[in-house]
Amino acid sequence: MMQPQTNKHLNVTAGSSNVVRISNISDQYESPDATESTSGKLPKQVYFYKRVPLFTDVSEETSVVEQYLESVALQNRGLVVVKEFNIVLRKDHEVMTEKVKILTGGATGLEPLHSGLVGHGMSTGAVFGDVTSSPPYMNIVVALRLLGRDHTRGVLVIVTNNLADRLNFGLACQKVAQEGIHCLCLTVGDDCAGLENGHAGKRGFCGIAFLLKIAGAMAEEEKSLYEIYWLVNSLNGGSLRTVNIALDSGVLNVGTGLGGEPGSYCVKANSLTEATKEALMLLLSPDAPASIFVEKEESIAIIINNFGKLSDFHFSLIVRTILNIIYSVSVNVVRVYIGRFLSAPVTQGFSISVLKLDEKLLKWLDFPVGVTSWSNRGNTVAGISPAQDWFSYYNSLYITNATITTLEDPYKDKNMGSKFTPYQAAVVVKAILNIIDCVINAEDHLNELDSDHDYGTTLKKFILNIKSEMEMRVLNIVTPYGLLNDLAEIAAVSMGGISGAVFSVIFASAAQAFLSSSTQTPLECEKWISACRMAKEGLISFTHVRPGDRTILDTLHNFVEAFTDPTLECLTEAVNAAKDGVDKSSQPPDPGAWILAEVLQLVLIQVEVLFSNDEADENEEEEDEIQENKKEENKEVNEEKNEKEDFSSSDYEQTSSEDSF
């Protein structure tokens, strides 16, 4: 017989009785009359006179995100959690040897997006950041190694198009590709609220659920990585659109973002019918700037998504209005998915996503799935029978640390490319120490330049972590490749968010310039020119920003364009060009652009020291060579003199001999 089990936090005793009694949850919830009892009535055990706040159990050592992911795994017996890295995976991902694996993820707080779409027929795994924050790229790297190492079919990464996710997931894919893991990354931009948002493209919304569904079904049918990527990318480009509608102060705003921010095309409406017509016009009308233009009798599928703050009653009225309007249009609506697929912190709102269909796409949409947040899901919600050992099931939710330790970076302890000479390494250390002092002293000024007033504080965390690793002698100062990769990882872990991802991209991209060199070849100055250029190209590729957008790229671009020759004069001109670019920019300047110009000035000072010492060494070598040449000349003169003396001596001896004779 199973023994009674007691939870020390909640004081809940579960036994063979059908009654579960809860008592003395916490002293803070006591009622003044908690000890009183009324004749003929049961004694009061629990009082809810005070509202119980969420997540107040300070005894829990896990974070809110870890607790959430644990709950996700408890509700679906087919999932497992990588606790330290906030990753959810299918339990059977290791046996999917003939199938492409699908990875998604993003900020926590958009549920059930990502977590509710992991399972058979859809995503293989998902990586989560903190609430409203993108996951750190190293956590994504761990997920890609778990799914992609020794897996020949490859991994397809699908995420919504926002700057933080594009940076972190893109950088992670680039890193694991160097390790031999075959992966492709697709950013979904399905927003139809106006033209593309500058260089970044359209925003990503609820339409990603359609693409995850189709990609997952194709993977189950063992389609190839490129076949899946090609089809999903083509849908993302021209067959999928989403529009958001938010209720704000009694007015319906059509085209808002997930946080209520206005879109590039945003209209206000005073009635639900009017707002719905405006939204459908943005989606379907050929006159709308970013519609998919559905032709007459063309087949479509629709997702009507509740952002989470509308009651079922009000949402049902909205669904009725949408369906009445859309069925009056001459299109063939073959599938309608209604519910909550993506939540958002808007006051109240909903979204409409439209996907143009053909027979193949319809087949993949109807492919049976084993997830908790799709309408044709199977019976996958976990139910624990009384005879099952709860704790053994609970422990099975996690991948152990022993498994994680096998997923270390294969290049972590390898010094690749040309090495620093001892003197160059000393100069690098001196430059880093000067940069550390500069950033610490500039913290307040950087915060003033930043609209969020925290850029200097965030950058200081990065700098102090570098200093700590130097003091512990773990920072790689053997090769430029090792140093730049260490800086990329420190930035991602210590800074987090967009700033950490930006610096990670800069350092990791620059490091690639040194891979083509052998450890036996001297470090060439031309490599630093290539490194700076690759850092610029990597930043543009991942962020889609351009020179003049008032970012750190403004300084980097001016520096790279002027730094074309590995001479001290050219480097000086490049540093001055970078500084001039900041001085001529809008006031106040971007904090990243400003501090990069200051750092380049400090680097120039150390390079001048290096060049002056090199010149001194060259002069000393020339002097030594001159002295050596003089010695050789003196030696030759002495040898000639000795030969003459020897010749004269032999002549004298011969003459003496003849005289004697």
Residue, then its C-alpha position, 0 to 999 in steps of 0.5 A: m500500500m502506498q504510504p501517505q505523502t506530505n508536502k512540507h510547504l503546503n501542509v497537505t496530507a494525502g492518504s487513502s481517504n477521499v478527503v484532502r484536508i488543508s490547514n495552516i497554509s501560512d500565518q499571514y493568512e490567519s483570520p481573527d476568528a480562526t480559533e472560533s467554531t460555531s455549534g453544529k458547523l464544521p470548524k473553519q480550516v482555511y480563510f481567504y479573507k486576504r488575496v493570495p498573491l502568485f509566486t510568494d513561496v520564497s522557499e522555492e529555489t527555482s525561478v518562475v520560468e523553471q516552475y512554469l516549464e515544470s508545469v508544462a511537462l507535468q501536463n504533457r507526458g511526452l515532454v522533458v525539461v532541461k532545467e538549467f537552460n529553460i528548454v523543453l524537448r520531446k522525450d523521443h527527440e533522440v530516436m527521430t533519426e530520420k526526421v528534421k527537428i523543429l526548434t522554436g522559442g522566445a520570451t516567456g509570457l506569450e503562452p501558449l505560444h512555443s510551450g503549447l506547440v511542442g510535441h508530435g507533429m509540431s515543434t521538437g523543442a523550444v527555448f525560453g527567456d525570462v518574462t518579455s526577454s529573449p533567451p540567451y544565445m548560449n541556452i539556444v546553443v545547448a538546445l541545438r546541440l541536444l537536437g542536432r549533434d550526430h543528427t544528419r537530417g538537420v534542425l530548422v529554427i523558426v522564431t518570430n521576427n523581432l530584434a532580440d530573437r533574430l540576434n540570439f537565435g541567428l548567432a546560435c545557429q552560426k556558432v553550432a554550424q561551425e561545430g558541424i551541426h546542420c541547421l537553418c533559421l527562419t524569422v517569421g514576419d506576418d504583420c500586415a499593418g503597413l509596409e515593412n518596418g525599415h530594414a528589420g522587415k515585418r513584425g512576427f505575430c500569431g501566424i507562426a503557429f501555422l508555419l510550425k504546424i506545417a513544418g512539423a507535419m512535413a518533418e513527420e513525413e521525413k521531408s528534407l531540411y531544405e524542402i521544409y525551409w523552402l516551403v515555409n519560407s515561401l509561405n512566410g513571404g507571400s501567403l501568410r498575414t496577421v492583423n491585431i486589434a486592441l481595445d483601448s479606452g473604448v476605441l478599437n485600434v487596428g494594427t497594434g503591436l503585442g505591447g499595444e504600440p501602434g503599427s506603421y498602419c494603424v486605424k481607430a474604429n468605434s464599433l466591432t463590426e467597423a474594426t473587423k472590416e478594417a482588419l479584413m481589408l488589411l488582410l485581403s484587399p488588393d489596395a492594402p499595402a501588405s495584404i496577401f490578396v486572396e482571389k475569388e473562391e481561393s481557399i484560406a485557413i484562419i486563426i482567430n486568437n484571443f490575446g488572453k484578457l477577453s472573457d469567453f463570452h465577449f470573445s465568442l461575440i467577436v468570433r461571430t462578427i468575424l465569421n459573419i463578415i468573412y463568410s460574406v466575402s467570396v473566399n473559400v474558408v476551409r479551416v477556422y482555428i479559434g482560441r488562444f494561441l498567443s497571449a499579449p500584455v495588451t489591455q484587451g484584444f484579439s488577432i486574425s491570421v489568414l493563410k492561403l491554402d492548397e491541397k498539400l497544405l491542407k493535408w499538413l494542417d490536418f496532420p494529427v498532433g500531440v500538443t496541448s494547444w492545437s484544436n485536433r490534438g490527441n489525448t496527451v495530457a498527463g494523468i497520474s494513476p493512484a498506483q503510479d509512483w508520483f516522485s519517479y514520474y516527477n523526476s522523469l521530467y528532467i534531463t540530468n546534468a550528466t547528459i548536459t556535460t556531454l554537450e560542451d563546446p568542442y572548440k572551448d579548449k582549443n586555441m585556433g589560428s595564429k597566436f599572440t607573441p608574449y609581448q603582443a599578449a602583454v599589450v592586449v592585457k594592458a589595452i583591456l585594463n585601460i578599457i575596463d577603467c574607461v567604461i567604469n568611469a563612463e557608466d553615468h554618462l552612458n546612462e544619461l545618453d540611453s533612453d532607458h538609462d541603463y546602458g552604462t550599468t549593463l556594459k559595466k556588468f560585461i566589463l567587470n566579468i571580463k576583469s573577473e575572468m582575467e583575475m582568475r586567469v581563465l580569459n583566453i589571451v593565447t590567440p585572437y580567435g580564443l579571446l574574441n570568442d570568450l568576449a562573445e560568451i561573456a557578453a551574452v551571459s553577463m549583459g543579456g537582452i539586445s545589448g548582450a546579443v549585439f556585442s556577442v555578434i560583433f566579437a563572434s563574427a570578428a573571430q571568424a577572420f582568424l580561423s584560416s590561419s595556422t597556429q604556426t604562422p605569425l599573426e598578420c596585421e591584415k587579419w585585424i582589418s578582416a576581423c573588423r569588416m566581418a564584425k560589421e557585416g555580421l552586425i548588419s546581417f543579424t540586426h538589419v540596421r544600416p549606417g545612419d540608424r543611430t546605433i553602434l554600427d555608425t561608429l563601426h562603419n566609419f572605422v571599417e571604411a577608413f581602416t584599409d591598410p595595416t599601418l599606424e597612419c591608416l589606423t589613426e585616420a580610421v579612429n579619427a573617422a570613427k570619432d568624427g562620425v560620433d561628433k557629427s551625429s545627432q545629439p545626444p549620440d547613441p551610447g554604443a557609438w560613443i563608447l566604441a569611439e572611446v575604446l578605439q582611441l584607447v586601442l590606438i594608444q596601445v598600438e602606438v606603443l607596440f609600433s614604437n617598441d617594434e621600431a626600437d627593436e628594428n633600430e636595435e637590430e639594424e645597429d646590431e647588424i651594422q656592428e656585425n658587419k663592422k666585425e666582419e670587415n675588421k675580420e677580413v682586413n685582419e685576415e688579409k694583413n695576416e696573409k701578407e705577413d705570412f707571405s713576407s716571412s716565407d720570402y725572407e726565409q727563402t732568401s736567407s736559405e739561398d744566401s746561406f747556400 
